[in-house]
Amino acid sequence: MEVLLTYFLVVNITVFILAGYDKYQARKNKQRIPENTLFFLEAIGGTAGLLLAMLSFRHKTSKSSFIIKFSFIFLIQIVLIYLKFKG
């Protein structure tokens, strides 16, 4: 259980930092972190980190296609968790 918690902590911190760095790069008009990288990290457990980064840095919050994809991944995660623990 401790390994799993450490894993989620590392993934969430990583995606938070990358999203913050992406926002910084966007302001400087420099090379960005691909959205697919952020979505991959969200999908493997970084949903909380990405959401916190979006709220903290106001990052990608006005881009509706990003919000839709983020929400879709989050919904899939909720369904998977429900299916895992129902019964």
Secondary structure, 3 states (H helix, E strand, C coil): CHHHHHHHHHHHHHHHHHHHHHHHHHHCCCCCCCHHHHHHHHHHHHHHHHHHHHHHHCCCCCCHHHHHHHHHHHHHHHHHHHHHHCC
